Amino acid sequence: MKNMNAEGHAVVVGASLAGLRGAEALRRAGFAGRLTLVGDEAHRPYDRPPLSKAALTGEIAPEATALPNLHALDAEWRLGVAAIGLDREGREVRLADGATLSYDRLLIATGSRARPWSNPTEAGLAGVHTLRGRDDAAALRRALAAGPKRVLIIGAGFIGCEVAASCRALDHAVTLIDPGPAPLARILGQPVGEIVAALHRALGVDLRSRTKVARLEGDASGRVVRAILDDGSEVETDLVVVALGAVRNTEWLSGSGLDAGPGGVLCDEAGYVLDMEGRPDRVIAAAGDVARFPHPLYDGRPVALEHWGHAVAQGEHAGRLLAGAATGAAYAEMPAFWSSQGGVTIKSVGLTEGADAMVFAQGSPKEGRFVVVYGAKGRCIAALSFDSGRWLPAYAEQIAARAPFPPIRVGVDLHGLAVLQPGFPEERTSS
């Protein structure tokens, strides 16, 4: 009998963290056939979290973020060329350079890209940046080193807040604009958002909440010089960072018959991609930002996660799946993320979406060190820490066990704690 792992061609589209770890998992699981990794960037896989922090402040160079190989790949690399189409019937991936790659197993790990400024003409002004990839970080670092008079950041999500803190560490004047009531309120709720707002104001950030940028204006040479806000006021600036979230890279799958769109590529509980009729394609898996999958912790609601640890875990799961080495268990890794802003480390486990209550379960905002636990329909669904990460594993266990909310810690009943409303803004959208 033939050893199917000793032959065939596995193609990984997306030379990313998820793609790399998926390819390594294929090899570890015994796949000995041909292996090709395709990436639209010219670089081998690299680490993205430092790009909005240490790579901007100059502590490390953007090119020093390359990811290590944890297992020998013996792979072909097709870098600097994007995948533009998928023929599932012929089992071929079409590339932008006209080439095609046949496959008998395929991992989709195309991730996401920065959402651009809505007006293409204004987005094309010199001095207007987005931050997603290594080249973006290098360009922004050069612009910061040139000494801008003011950095305007549009969007106070995680990237916007991290860039603001990095720019203040370099002593640049910073204005942070966000339509929400407070930074990160859409994800963490207004009480925590107000704490993040206080943190940034203490750093010297000019924070403008409940505000939108109506348009960007340039000078005769095509360089940005100011932003006009929706209230008619102006911010003079020669460096703008657009931090309005991410767009998942699914356009290349148009016409493939897969259930893929702005929300990601829909997968079943095992990790196989689904077609428009809800049927799994058992030679294709997806992992990382681009994968949308039912999470058992959240009653099977499809979610797409943009977290570093998730990209690693789901990439490895998908690699084992495509190698035929999966146990059959649903992918159920606990969502987790971290952020560093102004010397404060923020960590989270679980998902806050759907939370209808929250408590400060450890420490206090006044101390600057605390843990917040979020509940929904009487059970714990997420926890977040400010400089108190050592407590998170205990709360992760309660979330995994679907423990009652408010939580109970070390035999101490915390039901007497003040239960707060998260106060998510109305415009909060799904994962």
N, C-alpha and C positions, 0 to 999 in steps of 0.2 A: 504494500500500500504506500502511495506517495506521501511524503511529508510536505503538507501544504505550506508550512512555515519555511521550507527550504527553497521555495521558488516564488515567482510572481513579482509584481511591482507595486510597492506602496508609495503613494504620493502624498506629501504633506503640503497643503497650500497655506502659507503663512509662516514665514521664518521668524517666529515670535517665541516668547516664553512658553506658551501652551504648545506650539508646534514643535519646539525643540524637545521639551520633556515628553511629548507624545511619541516622537521619533525614537528617543532613548528607550522608552517603555516597550516599543515594538521590538527593538533589538534584545532587551533584557528578557522579554517573553519568548525569545527563540526565533523571531523572524530573521531569516538568513537570505532573503531575496534582495532584489534591487530596491533601493530607497532613494527618493528624490525629494528635496525640500525646495519650495518655490517661495520667493519673497519679492515684493515690489520695491523694497529698499535695497540699496547696494551693500548694506552691512549685514554681517552675521548677527544672530540674535543677541540682543543687549537688554540691560535692565532699565526699565522706565522710571521707577520711583525717584532715583536721584536727579532726574532731569529738571524737576521743578524746585529742587532744593540745592544739594551740594554742587551740581553742575552749573547752576546759575551763579552761586556765590564764589565759584572758582576753587572750591576745596578739592574737586576732582575735575578732570577734563571730560567732556561728553564722550570722547572716544575711549575712555577708560571704563566704560560701563558694560563692556562685553560680558556675556554670560559664560560661565565655565561649562564645558562638556562633562557630564557626570557618567557617561558611558560611551564607549567607542561606537561611532555611527557607521563608518564605511559608507558614506552617502554622497550623492551628487547634489551640488548646490546650483540652483538657477536663481541668482540674485539680480536685482535691478530690473526685473521683468514681472509685470502683473498678470495674474490669471484673469481672463476676460470672459470665459464661458465654460459651461459644463455640459457635456453630452453624456447623460447617464445610460442611454441605450447602447451607445458605442463605447462607453466607459473611457472617455477622453476628456482631458482638461485642455482648453485652448488658451494659449499665452499671447500676450500683446505683441510679441515679435514674430507672430505667425506660426510658431511651432505648436505641436500638440504632444501631450503626454498621455499614453495609455496607462490604465491602472486596473488592478484587481481589488485594491482596497485604498480608501481615500480618507484623509483627515482634513477637515475644514477648520482652519485656525486663523482666519483672516482678520480677526480683531476689529478694531474701530479706528476712526480718524477724528481729528478735532473738528467740531462744527464751525464752519467759517462765519464771518460777519455776513449778514443777510444781503447787503448791497455789494455786488461784485466790484463795482468801480471804487467804492470806498475801501473795500477789503484789499484792493490792489495798491493803495497808497503806500509809499515807502514809510517804514516805521510802524506798520500794522502787522502784528505777529499772532500766530497761534502756537500752542505748545503741545505736541504729542510725541514727536520722534526725536531722534538724536540730532538730526540736522536742524530741526526747529530750535533745540536747546543751544546748539552752537551759534546759530544766527542771533538768538536773543541775548546770549552772553556777550557777543561782540557789540551788540547795540547798547547794552548796559555799560560795557567798558568805555564806550565813547562819551559817556557822561550826559545822559538826557536831563532836560530841565525838570520833567515830571513824567512819571510812568502812570498811565491810566489803564486800569484793569477792569474789563467788562465781564462781570459774573463772579459771584462770591461762593462758588462751590469749592471742592477740595483743591483743584488746580489753581483757581483764582486766589484762594486764601494762602496757599503755599507760596505762590509767586510773590504775593504782596509781602509776606514775611521775609522772603529771600531778598527782595529789593530793599526793604527797610534795613536788613542786616548789612547791606552795602551802602546805607545812608542816602538812598535815593528818595526824593519826594514821591509819595504814592497816593493816588486816589483810587478807591475801590467802589465800583458802582454795581448795585444789584437791585432787581425789582422786588425781591422778597422783603419781609419785615426784619430779617437779620441774616447774617451769613450762615449757610448750612441749615437754615430752618426747614427747608423743604425735606431734608433727609433726617435731621436730628430733632426737629421740633423747635418751637420758638423759645422755650426756657433755656435750652442749651445754646441755641443760636445767639441769644443775648449775651451769654458768657463768652462765646467766640467773638462777638462784636466788641466787648470790653477788652478782650485780649488784643485785638488789632488796634483799637484806639490807644491802648497803652503803649503799643509799638510805635505809634506816631502815624498810623494810616489814617488818611482822610476818607472815612467810610460814609458812603451815601446810600442808605437803604431806602426801599420803596421808591426807587428812581430808575429811569431808563434812559439810555442814550438814543436820541432821535436820529442823529446822523453824525458822520465824521467829515471834517473839512480839511482840504489840503491847500498848499500854496501853489504858485505857478510852476514849481519844479516837480510837483506831484508828491510832496512829502506831507504827511499828516501834521496839522498845526493846532487843531482844536476839536473838541467834541461838543455838540449842542445837545443839551439834555431835554427831556420831555417837558420840563417846566419853563423852557426858554433860556435857562442859564447856560453858561459856557465853562468849559475846563480847557485851559491852554495846555497842550501836551505835544511832545514830539516822539512819543513812544507809547503805542497802544498794544495791550495783550488781550486778545479776545478769548475768554475762557467760559464758553457757553455750552459745555458738555461735549459729548461724542456722538458720532454717527457710525453705526455698525456697517461693516463692509460686506454687504450682501448683494449689491447690484450685479456682480458678475454671475450670480446664480439665476438671473432672470431667464425664463424659458426652459429651465432645467426640470420643472415639475416639482421642485422641492417647496415646502412651506417656508419660504424665506422672505423677509421684508425688513422694514425699519426696526422692528423689535428683535431681530435676530433670526437664526435658523432654528426652527422648532425641532426638538429631539424627543424621543420617548424616554422612559425612566432609565433604560440601560445606557443611552447615549447615542443610539442610531438616529440619523436624521429621518424626518417624516416627509412624505410627499403631500400633495394638496388633498389627497383622500384620507390622510392620516395613517398611511401604511409605512412601516419602517423600511429603509433601504439598508440591508444588512452588510453592505460593503463600504458604507460611508458613515463616519462619526464626525461630531463637531465638538470643539472645546474652546474655552476661553471666553473673551468678551462677546464673540459672535454667536455663541450657543445659547439657546433659550430652552429650558428644560423644566419638567415638573419636579419641584422639591418636596420630598415627603414631610419635611418639618413644617411646611406651610400648606398642608392639605392638598399637595399635588398642583398648586398654582404654578404656572410656568413663570420662571424668572430668568433674567440674563444678568450676570454679575461681572463687574469690572475690577476684580480684586486680584492682587498678585498671587496670594496663596491658592485661590480658586483656579487660576490659570495653570498652576503647577499640578494640583490634585486632579483636575478634570482632564488635563493633557495626558497625565499618566494613566488615568482610567480609560481614556479613549484608545491609547496605544495598546493596552492589554486587551481591550475589547476587540480591536481589529486584528490582533495576533491570535485571537481565539483562546486567550488565557483568562478571560474575565470569569468571575465566580457566578455571575447571573444576578448579583445584588444590584439594586438601583443606586445610582450615584447620589450620595446624600451628605457630602462634605459640609461641615458647618461654615456658613459664610463668615468671613472675617476680613478686616482691613485695618490699616494704620495710617496716620498722618502726623507730620511734625510741623509745627507752626510756632515761631518765636520761642523756641526752646521747650515747648510743651508737646508731649507725645500723646496723641489721641488714638485710642484703639477701640475696636468694636467687634462684637460677635453677634450673629443673627441678623435679621432684617427688621427694620423699624416699620416698614410699610404695613398699614392696617392697625397700628398701635392706637389704642383708645385711652391709655393711661400710662403714667410714668412715675417713678419715685427715685429720689436721691438715696440710694441704699448704703453707700459708704462715703465717709468724708463729707465735705460740703463745698459749695462754690466759693465761699469766703476763704477757705484754706487753699483753693486752687488745685486741690487733689480730691477726686470724687469718682464714684461709679453711679451711673444712671441705669435703671432697669426699666424696660418698656414691656407693657402687657397688652394683650388683645383678648377680649372675651374671657377674661379670668385666667389666662395662662401667660407665662413668661415667653416672650418671642425675641428679645434682643437686649444687649447690655453694652454700655459705652463707658470708657474710662478716660479721665484726664490725669496723666501721670500716676495712675494706679493700676497698671496692667496686671500686677500680680494677683489681683482679685478675679480677673476675667475667667480663668479656667473653671472656677467654682460655679460661676453663673452660666458658662457654656454648658456645663453638665445639667443645670436646671432647665435650660432651654431645650436641650436634646431630650430630656425626660418629660417635656411638656408640663413642667411643674406649675402649680397654681401661682397666680399673681394676686397681691404683692408677694415677693419671694421670702423664703425663710432661710436665715443664715446661721450656721453653727448653733442650732438649737434655739436661737432667739427669734421670736415671732416679730416680724417687721410690719404686721398689719396696722400698727398704730402710726406708721409713717404717713406724712401728708402725700396723698395721691394727687398728681397734677394732670392737667390736660396737655398733651403734646403741642397742640396748637399748630398743626401743619398748615401751611398756606393753601388756599383753595386751588392754586394752579399746580399743586403737586401731582406728578404723573407716575405711571406705573414703571416698575423696573424694566 
